[in-house]
Amino acid sequence: FALGRLFDAMSIVVWDTYAFLQALFLGGIAWVITIWVTPLSQFSNWDIFFCLGVPLYVYFKNAKSAEEKTEVVTGQSTADKHAVKMAPEQDVLELLLMVKGTVPRVQDSPATVLITFATTCFPSRQSFRSLQSTFKAFQEDGVGFLAVSKEEPSTIKAFLDELRTGGVTVTFPVASDQNDVLTRMKKSLGISRTPHTYIVSRSGSISWHGHPKALEGMLSALVE
């Protein structure tokens, strides 16, 4: 029973959906084993509430946090929090290890989309179908796309192969950020979550960043 409580507690502090489901699954197994070997009458009301209530609390908390607010970065080039944020320079972007395609040239595109993701992140996996659709919709407009993960190139390649097997063939460039190129940019914006998308203007400034599901609408407004 203590093991069941342990995994319930793990699910409270792990907000990533995939990791949460893992913790909940293990907690469920421990809970079933506990009921199997111990009469239900021996449990207090608090025990039952804890084991049933915690997973429900985490589920709704996680669902709420997934509704991520988007943010527009505006302001002047000053040192305060309203300063215009800049994407890495083109020569810095070239330090990325390309797994697929080539680094888009920011100054040659009306807008460039940078995407940070992790292959172990369930929301990241889900987002690639819509990202591929958005890329195809704006490809003729010259919008550049680049998805980046901190993981090893071999891990990313296996992830892309898995997506293709599942019916999603990614045709935009994908890279490995072994040199922390985008990590520094994320820190400057105070962002740690994935997946996350950034729209970079021709001048290199970040005009918008937010959840991938809001990307298509923002691009439509910028490209028109």
C-alpha positions as CSV (number, residue, x, y, z in Angstrom):
1,F,0.0,0.0,0.0
2,A,2.9,2.3,0.8
3,L,4.2,1.7,-2.8
4,G,0.9,2.7,-4.2
5,R,1.0,6.0,-2.2
6,L,4.6,6.6,-3.4
7,F,3.6,6.5,-7.1
8,D,0.6,8.6,-6.4
9,A,2.9,11.2,-4.9
10,M,5.2,10.9,-7.9
11,S,2.3,11.8,-10.2
12,I,1.7,15.0,-8.2
13,V,5.1,16.5,-8.9
14,V,5.6,15.1,-12.4
15,W,3.5,17.3,-14.7
16,D,4.7,15.9,-18.0
17,T,1.7,14.0,-19.4
18,Y,3.7,10.9,-20.5
19,A,5.6,10.7,-17.2
20,F,2.4,11.3,-15.3
21,L,0.7,8.3,-17.0
22,Q,3.7,6.1,-16.2
23,A,3.5,7.0,-12.5
24,L,-0.2,6.5,-12.5
25,F,0.1,3.2,-14.2
26,L,2.7,1.9,-11.7
27,G,0.6,3.3,-8.8
28,G,-2.5,1.5,-10.2
29,I,-0.6,-1.8,-10.3
30,A,0.5,-1.3,-6.7
31,W,-3.1,-0.4,-5.7
32,V,-4.5,-3.6,-7.4
33,I,-1.9,-5.8,-5.7
34,T,-2.8,-4.2,-2.3
35,I,-6.5,-4.9,-2.7
36,W,-5.7,-8.4,-3.8
37,V,-3.8,-9.3,-0.6
38,T,-5.7,-7.0,1.9
39,P,-9.4,-6.9,2.6
40,L,-10.9,-3.6,1.6
41,S,-12.5,-3.3,5.0
42,Q,-9.1,-2.7,6.6
43,F,-8.6,0.6,4.7
44,S,-9.7,3.9,6.2
45,N,-11.7,6.4,4.3
46,W,-8.6,8.6,4.1
47,D,-6.7,5.7,2.4
48,I,-9.4,5.3,-0.2
49,F,-9.7,9.0,-0.8
50,F,-6.0,9.4,-1.2
51,C,-5.6,6.7,-3.8
52,L,-8.7,7.7,-5.8
53,G,-8.6,11.4,-5.3
54,V,-4.9,12.1,-6.1
55,P,-5.0,10.7,-9.6
56,L,-8.2,12.7,-10.4
57,Y,-6.6,15.9,-9.0
58,V,-3.4,15.4,-11.0
59,Y,-5.4,14.7,-14.2
60,F,-7.4,18.0,-14.0
61,K,-4.4,20.0,-12.9
62,N,-2.4,18.6,-15.8
63,A,-5.2,19.3,-18.3
64,K,-5.4,22.9,-17.1
65,S,-1.7,23.5,-17.3
66,A,-1.7,22.1,-20.9
67,E,-3.9,25.1,-21.9
68,E,-0.9,27.2,-22.3
69,K,-1.2,30.9,-22.7
70,T,0.6,32.4,-25.7
71,E,2.7,35.4,-25.3
72,V,3.7,38.2,-27.7
73,V,7.1,39.7,-27.2
74,T,7.0,43.5,-27.8
75,G,8.9,46.6,-26.8
76,Q,12.1,48.5,-27.5
77,S,15.7,47.2,-27.5
78,T,16.4,48.0,-23.8
79,A,17.7,45.9,-21.0
80,D,14.3,45.7,-19.2
81,K,11.8,42.8,-19.4
82,H,10.0,44.5,-22.3
83,A,13.0,44.5,-24.5
84,V,12.7,42.9,-28.0
85,K,14.1,39.3,-27.8
86,M,16.4,38.2,-30.5
87,A,16.8,34.7,-32.0
88,P,20.4,33.3,-32.4
89,E,22.3,34.8,-35.3
90,Q,22.5,32.8,-38.5
91,D,26.1,31.7,-37.9
92,V,25.1,30.5,-34.4
93,L,22.2,28.5,-35.9
94,E,24.6,26.9,-38.2
95,L,26.2,25.2,-35.1
96,L,23.1,23.0,-34.9
97,L,23.7,19.3,-35.9
98,M,21.2,18.8,-38.7
99,V,19.3,15.5,-38.7
100,K,17.1,16.4,-41.6
101,G,17.3,19.2,-44.1
102,T,19.3,22.4,-43.8
103,V,19.2,25.4,-41.5
104,P,16.7,28.0,-42.9
105,R,18.1,31.4,-43.6
106,V,16.2,33.8,-41.4
107,Q,16.9,36.9,-43.4
108,D,15.5,35.3,-46.6
109,S,12.1,34.4,-45.2
110,P,9.1,36.5,-44.2
111,A,9.1,34.5,-41.0
112,T,10.9,31.6,-39.6
113,V,9.4,29.1,-37.1
114,L,11.7,27.6,-34.5
115,I,10.3,24.6,-32.6
116,T,11.7,23.1,-29.4
117,F,10.7,19.5,-28.6
118,A,11.7,16.3,-26.8
119,T,11.1,12.8,-28.2
120,T,10.1,11.6,-24.7
121,C,7.5,14.3,-24.3
122,F,4.0,13.1,-25.2
123,P,2.6,16.6,-26.2
124,S,5.7,17.0,-28.5
125,R,4.8,13.8,-30.2
126,Q,1.2,14.9,-30.7
127,S,2.2,18.3,-32.0
128,F,4.1,17.0,-35.1
129,R,1.0,16.2,-37.1
130,S,-0.3,19.7,-36.9
131,L,3.2,21.2,-37.3
132,Q,3.7,19.3,-40.6
133,S,0.3,20.5,-41.8
134,T,1.1,24.1,-40.9
135,F,4.5,23.8,-42.7
136,K,2.8,22.6,-45.9
137,A,0.2,25.4,-45.7
138,F,2.9,28.1,-45.5
139,Q,5.6,26.5,-47.5
140,E,4.7,28.4,-50.7
141,D,4.8,31.7,-48.7
142,G,8.5,31.1,-48.0
143,V,8.1,30.5,-44.2
144,G,11.0,28.6,-42.8
145,F,10.7,25.8,-40.3
146,L,13.2,24.3,-37.9
147,A,12.5,21.8,-35.1
148,V,15.2,21.3,-32.5
149,S,15.8,18.9,-29.7
150,K,18.7,18.6,-27.2
151,E,18.8,14.8,-27.7
152,E,21.3,12.8,-29.7
153,P,20.9,12.8,-33.5
154,S,20.4,9.1,-33.5
155,T,17.5,9.4,-31.0
156,I,15.9,12.1,-33.1
157,K,16.2,10.1,-36.3
158,A,14.6,7.1,-34.6
159,F,11.8,9.4,-33.5
160,L,11.2,10.7,-37.0
161,D,11.2,7.1,-38.3
162,E,8.6,6.2,-35.7
163,L,6.4,9.2,-36.7
164,R,6.6,8.1,-40.4
165,T,5.5,4.6,-39.4
166,G,2.6,6.2,-37.6
167,G,1.6,8.1,-40.8
168,V,3.3,11.5,-40.1
169,T,6.2,12.1,-42.6
170,V,8.1,15.2,-41.4
171,T,9.4,17.2,-44.4
172,F,10.8,20.3,-42.6
173,P,14.3,20.6,-41.2
174,V,15.1,18.9,-37.8
175,A,18.2,19.4,-35.8
176,S,20.0,18.3,-32.6
177,D,21.0,21.1,-30.2
178,Q,24.2,19.6,-28.7
179,N,25.7,23.1,-28.4
180,D,22.8,24.6,-26.4
181,V,22.0,27.1,-29.2
182,L,18.3,27.4,-28.4
183,T,18.7,26.6,-24.8
184,R,20.2,30.0,-24.2
185,M,17.4,31.6,-26.1
186,K,14.8,29.8,-24.0
187,K,16.5,30.8,-20.8
188,S,16.5,34.5,-21.9
189,L,12.7,34.2,-22.4
190,G,12.2,32.3,-19.1
191,I,10.8,29.3,-20.9
192,S,11.5,25.7,-19.9
193,R,8.5,23.8,-21.3
194,T,8.2,21.7,-24.5
195,P,6.9,21.7,-27.1
196,H,7.2,25.4,-27.8
197,T,7.2,27.5,-31.0
198,Y,8.8,30.8,-31.9
199,I,8.1,33.0,-34.8
200,V,11.3,34.9,-35.9
201,S,11.0,37.9,-38.1
202,R,13.4,38.7,-41.1
203,S,15.4,41.0,-38.8
204,G,15.9,38.2,-36.3
205,S,13.6,39.4,-33.5
206,I,11.1,37.0,-31.9
207,S,7.7,38.4,-32.7
208,W,5.7,35.7,-31.0
209,H,6.1,32.5,-29.0
210,G,3.7,30.0,-27.7
211,H,2.1,26.6,-28.0
212,P,2.2,24.9,-31.4
213,K,-1.6,24.7,-31.6
214,A,-1.8,28.5,-31.9
215,L,1.0,28.7,-34.5
216,E,-1.1,28.5,-37.7
217,G,-3.4,31.4,-36.6
218,M,-0.4,33.6,-35.7
219,L,1.4,32.9,-39.0
220,S,-1.8,33.7,-41.0
221,A,-1.9,37.1,-39.4
222,L,1.8,37.8,-40.0
223,V,2.1,36.6,-43.5
224,E,-1.0,38.4,-44.8
